[in-house]
Amino acid sequence: MLGLYSRDLGLFPLERAVHKLTGLPAQRFGLEGRGVLAAGKVADITVFDAARIEDRATFETPQAPCVGVRHVLVAGRPTLAEGTPTAQRPGRFVTSTLVSATPQG
């Protein structure tokens, strides 16, 4: 979305693309404390080069890493530093704060 739809095709600005990938899904799925950069929130951060970001995954190679991502922090801890994976795995299961619409019982 960042490289193709925002940068290359110009369908929407980069800020909107980032929101569609972060804040919007966090809000929709009721993930409190996620999807925005603010004091007191969980620090899930990706630092990327907007001019180089590109998805390289295909059906044949679905785990091919993207290009242009420099750093990834999950809960404030680096999982990718200078483009190289770290040994840290701070991720955890995240539950929704939304009330289930399915009737019980």
ABEGO torsion letter per residue (X at the ends): XAAAAAAAAGABBAAAAAAAABAAAAAAAGBBGBGBBBBGBBBBBBBBBAAABBBABBAABAABBBBGBABBBBGGBBABBGGBBBABBABBBBBBABBBABBBX
